[in-house]
Amino acid sequence: MTFFKRIAPAIALYFLSPLIAEFLLGDFPLSKLAFLLFLAPFYGGGAVLIREIVRRTGRGWPTIITLALAYGIFEEAFTTQTLFNPDYLGLHLHLLEPAFIPALGISAWWTIFVLTLHTVWSISVPIAIMEALVPQRAHTPWLKWLGLSIVTVLFVLIACTMTVHQIQTDAHHFMASNKQFAVSAVCCVVVAIAAFLLPRRGRARRPGNPPSAWITGALSLVASSIFLIVPQRWGWGTVAIYIAVDLLMIIAVTAWSRLVGWNGLHILSLGGGAALAYAWHAFIQQPVTGKADAAMRIGNAVLALGTILLLYAAARRTSAAQAETTAVHA
């Protein structure tokens, strides 16, 4: 295997993560695609580091998802500080008003919302799609130690740069309290440790078949869509819906993934359903920069079509790999 072919999936994941997290979501128009160069070391670096660490240690999706949560806490508590900032960048977004918890200085609504966005869409979805595109290498590392070290250094540098930039550009130069930083650090460390206490891959599966990948994908699309459209003004009602949706998906996927019939297409369908929810929701999303004009909506359409084509290619490759494996063991 050539050098480029070996690292190509990691490079693709490096840029796919911010593309989904910010552009497919509808925060930025395609005209700002150059932002990827700034966003990739953080979003993409986080996704690559999590995936490589998990696959190097022989672990699976429970660890990926849990580390993705730790990543979300790190970004929103330390880098952007949106978990605590009552007026982020002076944009008057009122992120902390719904379901505010005075003792913690956070909004239950925003905390659950933004941490779920990072856990699911920023990290887990791009990993699921990229691994489905290279199914034969889905459970093996894509980088050697040198590549991993470079990604780590870039991640740390951009995290520091983003943190300083956020503080300097914030209208009030906001800084969270020492107590908030300390609690966040403890939460981040505890979640990261918990990720490595979860069972490794290879546990014995129970007889039975889960629903088809079409059904699991549809469930993911519906659940993700509900999560994205519930109004924040419902406050604690929205929090209750978020918790219900998250628990439903966790319980269902945990049960199905323990069955013999669970395979790579199911994993792709979950990631694909979530990605498609981002794709359609982008058409009603107000962008962070620029106007929601015709050019923006054309960009949304291009990204939605690209997502569909990418999922189609991933499904074909995963299906072919599974057919080949079945033939070998027949």
C-alpha positions as CSV (number, residue, x, y, z in Angstrom):
1,M,0.0,0.0,0.0
2,T,1.4,3.4,-1.0
3,F,1.9,6.1,1.6
4,F,-0.9,8.3,0.2
5,K,-3.3,5.5,0.0
6,R,-2.6,4.5,3.6
7,I,-3.2,8.0,5.0
8,A,-6.0,9.1,2.5
9,P,-8.9,8.1,4.8
10,A,-7.4,10.1,7.7
11,I,-6.9,13.2,5.5
12,A,-10.5,12.8,4.2
13,L,-11.8,12.5,7.8
14,Y,-9.8,15.6,8.7
15,F,-11.8,17.7,6.3
16,L,-15.1,15.9,6.4
17,S,-15.6,16.6,10.1
18,P,-15.7,20.4,9.8
19,L,-17.5,20.2,6.5
20,I,-20.4,18.4,8.3
21,A,-20.1,20.2,11.6
22,E,-20.3,23.7,10.1
23,F,-21.1,23.7,6.4
24,L,-23.7,20.9,6.1
25,L,-25.3,22.2,9.2
26,G,-25.8,25.5,7.4
27,D,-23.7,27.8,9.6
28,F,-21.4,28.8,6.7
29,P,-22.0,29.2,3.0
30,L,-19.9,27.4,0.4
31,S,-18.2,30.7,-0.4
32,K,-16.5,30.4,2.9
33,L,-15.0,27.0,2.2
34,A,-11.6,28.3,2.8
35,F,-12.6,28.3,6.5
36,L,-11.9,24.6,6.4
37,L,-8.2,25.3,6.6
38,F,-8.8,26.9,10.0
39,L,-11.5,24.5,11.2
40,A,-10.0,21.2,10.2
41,P,-7.1,21.1,12.7
42,F,-9.7,21.4,15.5
43,Y,-12.8,19.5,14.3
44,G,-10.9,17.2,12.0
45,G,-8.0,16.8,14.3
46,G,-10.3,15.8,17.2
47,A,-12.1,13.3,15.0
48,V,-8.9,11.7,13.7
49,L,-7.3,11.6,17.2
50,I,-10.4,9.9,18.7
51,R,-10.7,7.4,15.9
52,E,-7.0,6.5,15.9
53,I,-6.8,6.1,19.6
54,V,-9.9,3.9,19.7
55,R,-8.8,1.7,16.9
56,R,-5.2,1.4,18.2
57,T,-6.5,0.1,21.5
58,G,-8.9,-2.3,19.9
59,R,-12.0,-0.6,21.1
60,G,-15.3,0.2,19.4
61,W,-18.1,2.7,19.0
62,P,-19.0,3.1,22.7
63,T,-15.6,4.5,23.3
64,I,-15.7,6.7,20.2
65,I,-19.0,8.2,21.2
66,T,-17.9,8.8,24.8
67,L,-14.6,10.4,23.8
68,A,-16.7,12.6,21.4
69,L,-18.6,13.8,24.4
70,A,-15.4,14.7,26.1
71,Y,-14.3,16.6,23.0
72,G,-17.6,18.5,23.1
73,I,-17.1,19.5,26.7
74,F,-13.5,20.6,26.0
75,E,-14.6,22.8,23.1
76,E,-17.6,24.4,24.6
77,A,-16.3,24.8,28.1
78,F,-12.7,25.9,27.4
79,T,-12.3,26.9,23.7
80,T,-15.5,28.8,23.0
81,Q,-16.9,28.9,26.5
82,T,-20.4,29.0,25.2
83,L,-21.6,26.8,28.1
84,F,-21.1,29.8,30.4
85,N,-21.1,33.0,28.3
86,P,-24.4,34.8,28.6
87,D,-23.8,36.8,25.4
88,Y,-21.5,34.8,23.2
89,L,-19.4,37.2,20.9
90,G,-22.0,39.9,21.6
91,L,-24.4,38.1,19.1
92,H,-27.4,38.3,21.6
93,L,-28.2,34.6,21.0
94,H,-29.6,34.1,24.5
95,L,-28.1,30.7,24.7
96,L,-28.3,30.5,28.5
97,E,-31.8,31.7,29.0
98,P,-33.9,28.6,28.3
99,A,-33.8,26.1,31.3
100,F,-31.1,28.1,33.1
101,I,-29.5,26.5,36.2
102,P,-28.3,29.4,38.4
103,A,-26.1,27.2,40.7
104,L,-24.0,26.1,37.7
105,G,-24.3,29.1,35.5
106,I,-25.4,27.0,32.5
107,S,-28.5,26.3,30.4
108,A,-29.6,22.7,30.5
109,W,-31.1,23.3,27.0
110,W,-27.9,24.6,25.4
111,T,-25.6,22.2,27.3
112,I,-27.5,19.1,26.0
113,F,-28.0,20.6,22.6
114,V,-24.5,21.6,21.8
115,L,-22.8,18.6,23.4
116,T,-25.1,16.3,21.4
117,L,-24.2,18.2,18.2
118,H,-20.5,17.6,18.8
119,T,-20.9,14.0,20.0
120,V,-23.0,13.0,17.1
121,W,-22.3,15.2,14.1
122,S,-18.9,16.7,14.6
123,I,-17.2,13.4,15.5
124,S,-19.3,10.2,15.2
125,V,-21.0,10.9,11.9
126,P,-17.9,11.7,9.9
127,I,-16.1,8.7,11.4
128,A,-19.0,6.4,10.5
129,I,-19.1,7.6,6.9
130,M,-15.3,7.4,6.4
131,E,-15.0,3.9,7.8
132,A,-17.8,2.8,5.6
133,L,-15.9,4.2,2.6
134,V,-12.9,2.0,3.5
135,P,-14.7,-1.0,5.1
136,Q,-11.7,-3.3,4.9
137,R,-9.7,-0.9,7.1
138,A,-12.6,0.3,9.3
139,H,-11.0,-1.2,12.5
140,T,-7.4,-0.6,11.8
141,P,-5.3,2.6,12.4
142,W,-4.8,4.9,9.4
143,L,-1.8,6.8,10.7
144,K,1.6,5.9,12.2
145,W,3.0,7.6,15.2
146,L,4.5,10.5,13.2
147,G,1.2,11.3,11.6
148,L,-0.6,11.1,14.9
149,S,1.9,13.4,16.5
150,I,1.5,16.0,13.8
151,V,-2.3,15.9,14.1
152,T,-1.9,16.3,17.9
153,V,0.4,19.3,17.7
154,L,-1.9,21.0,15.2
155,F,-4.9,20.3,17.4
156,V,-3.3,21.8,20.4
157,L,-2.0,24.9,18.5
158,I,-5.3,25.6,16.9
159,A,-7.2,25.0,20.2
160,C,-5.0,27.6,21.9
161,T,-5.3,30.0,19.0
162,M,-9.1,29.7,18.9
163,T,-9.3,30.2,22.7
164,V,-7.3,33.4,22.6
165,H,-9.2,34.6,19.5
166,Q,-12.6,33.9,21.1
167,I,-11.7,35.9,24.2
168,Q,-10.3,38.8,22.2
169,T,-13.2,39.1,19.8
170,D,-15.9,38.6,22.4
171,A,-17.8,41.8,23.1
172,H,-17.2,41.6,26.8
173,H,-13.9,39.6,26.7
174,F,-15.7,36.9,28.7
175,M,-13.9,34.4,30.9
176,A,-15.6,31.7,32.8
177,S,-15.0,31.4,36.5
178,N,-12.3,29.2,38.0
179,K,-15.0,27.0,39.5
180,Q,-16.6,26.5,36.1
181,F,-13.3,25.7,34.5
182,A,-12.5,23.3,37.3
183,V,-15.8,21.5,37.2
184,S,-15.5,21.3,33.4
185,A,-12.0,19.8,33.6
186,V,-13.2,17.2,36.1
187,C,-16.1,16.3,33.8
188,C,-13.9,16.1,30.8
189,V,-11.4,13.8,32.5
190,V,-14.1,11.6,34.1
191,V,-15.8,11.1,30.7
192,A,-12.5,10.3,29.0
193,I,-11.6,7.8,31.7
194,A,-15.0,6.2,31.4
195,A,-14.5,5.8,27.7
196,F,-11.6,3.4,28.4
197,L,-13.5,1.5,31.0
198,L,-16.1,0.4,28.5
199,P,-15.9,-3.1,27.1
200,R,-13.7,-3.6,24.1
201,R,-14.9,-4.9,20.8
202,G,-15.4,-8.6,20.3
203,R,-18.0,-9.4,22.9
204,A,-20.1,-12.4,22.1
205,R,-23.3,-11.4,20.3
206,R,-26.8,-12.8,20.9
207,P,-28.7,-14.7,18.2
208,G,-31.0,-12.5,16.2
209,N,-31.3,-9.9,13.5
210,P,-31.8,-6.1,14.1
211,P,-34.2,-4.1,11.8
212,S,-32.9,-3.5,8.3
213,A,-30.4,-0.7,7.7
214,W,-33.2,1.2,6.0
215,I,-35.2,1.2,9.2
216,T,-32.3,2.1,11.5
217,G,-31.4,4.9,9.0
218,A,-35.0,6.2,9.0
219,L,-35.1,6.1,12.8
220,S,-31.8,8.1,12.9
221,L,-33.2,10.6,10.4
222,V,-36.5,11.1,12.4
223,A,-34.8,11.3,15.8
224,S,-32.1,13.7,14.5
225,S,-34.8,15.9,12.9
226,I,-36.8,16.0,16.0
227,F,-33.7,17.0,18.0
228,L,-32.9,19.8,15.5
229,I,-36.4,21.4,15.2
230,V,-37.7,21.4,18.8
231,P,-37.9,25.1,19.8
232,Q,-35.5,26.3,22.5
233,R,-38.3,28.6,23.9
234,W,-40.0,25.4,25.3
235,G,-37.2,25.5,27.9
236,W,-37.4,22.5,30.2
237,G,-39.9,20.9,27.8
238,T,-37.2,20.9,25.2
239,V,-34.8,19.4,27.6
240,A,-37.2,16.6,28.4
241,I,-37.6,15.9,24.7
242,Y,-33.8,15.9,24.1
243,I,-33.3,13.4,27.0
244,A,-36.1,11.2,25.7
245,V,-34.7,11.2,22.1
246,D,-31.1,10.5,23.3
247,L,-32.2,7.7,25.6
248,L,-34.4,6.1,22.9
249,M,-31.5,6.0,20.5
250,I,-29.0,4.8,23.1
251,I,-31.2,2.0,24.3
252,A,-32.3,0.9,20.8
253,V,-28.8,1.0,19.2
254,T,-27.3,-0.8,22.3
255,A,-29.8,-3.6,22.1
256,W,-29.5,-4.0,18.3
257,S,-25.7,-3.8,18.2
258,R,-25.5,-6.9,20.4
259,L,-27.3,-9.1,17.8
260,V,-25.5,-11.3,15.4
261,G,-27.0,-9.6,12.4
262,W,-25.7,-6.1,13.3
263,N,-23.2,-4.9,10.6
264,G,-21.4,-2.0,9.0
265,L,-24.5,-1.0,7.0
266,H,-26.4,-0.4,10.2
267,I,-23.6,1.8,11.5
268,L,-23.5,3.8,8.3
269,S,-27.3,4.1,8.3
270,L,-27.2,5.7,11.7
271,G,-24.6,8.2,10.6
272,G,-26.3,8.7,7.3
273,G,-29.7,9.5,8.8
274,A,-28.1,12.1,11.1
275,A,-26.2,13.6,8.2
276,L,-29.4,13.9,6.1
277,A,-31.1,15.6,9.0
278,Y,-28.4,18.3,8.9
279,A,-28.7,18.5,5.2
280,W,-32.5,19.3,5.1
281,H,-32.4,21.4,8.2
282,A,-29.7,23.6,6.6
283,F,-32.4,25.0,4.3
284,I,-34.2,26.6,7.3
285,Q,-31.0,27.5,9.2
286,Q,-30.0,31.1,9.6
287,P,-26.2,31.2,8.7
288,V,-23.7,32.5,11.2
289,T,-22.1,34.6,8.5
290,G,-23.8,36.0,5.4
291,K,-27.5,36.0,4.4
292,A,-29.9,33.2,3.8
293,D,-30.1,34.2,0.2
294,A,-30.4,32.2,-3.1
295,A,-26.6,31.6,-3.1
296,M,-26.7,30.2,0.4
297,R,-29.6,27.8,-0.5
298,I,-27.8,26.7,-3.7
299,G,-24.9,25.8,-1.5
300,N,-27.1,23.9,0.8
301,A,-28.5,21.9,-2.1
302,V,-25.0,21.2,-3.4
303,L,-23.9,19.9,0.0
304,A,-27.1,17.9,0.4
305,L,-26.6,16.2,-3.0
306,G,-22.9,15.6,-2.1
307,T,-24.0,14.0,1.1
308,I,-26.4,11.6,-0.7
309,L,-23.7,10.6,-3.2
310,L,-21.2,10.1,-0.5
311,L,-23.6,7.9,1.5
312,Y,-24.4,5.9,-1.7
313,A,-20.7,5.3,-2.4
314,A,-20.2,4.2,1.3
315,A,-23.2,1.9,1.2
316,R,-22.0,0.2,-2.0
317,R,-18.5,-0.3,-0.7
318,T,-19.7,-1.6,2.7
319,S,-22.1,-4.0,1.0
320,A,-19.4,-5.3,-1.4
321,A,-17.0,-5.9,1.5
322,Q,-19.7,-7.8,3.5
323,A,-20.6,-9.9,0.5
324,E,-16.9,-10.7,0.0
325,T,-16.6,-11.7,3.7
326,T,-19.7,-13.9,3.5
327,A,-18.3,-15.6,0.4
328,V,-15.0,-16.3,2.1
329,H,-16.7,-17.9,5.1
330,A,-19.3,-19.8,3.1
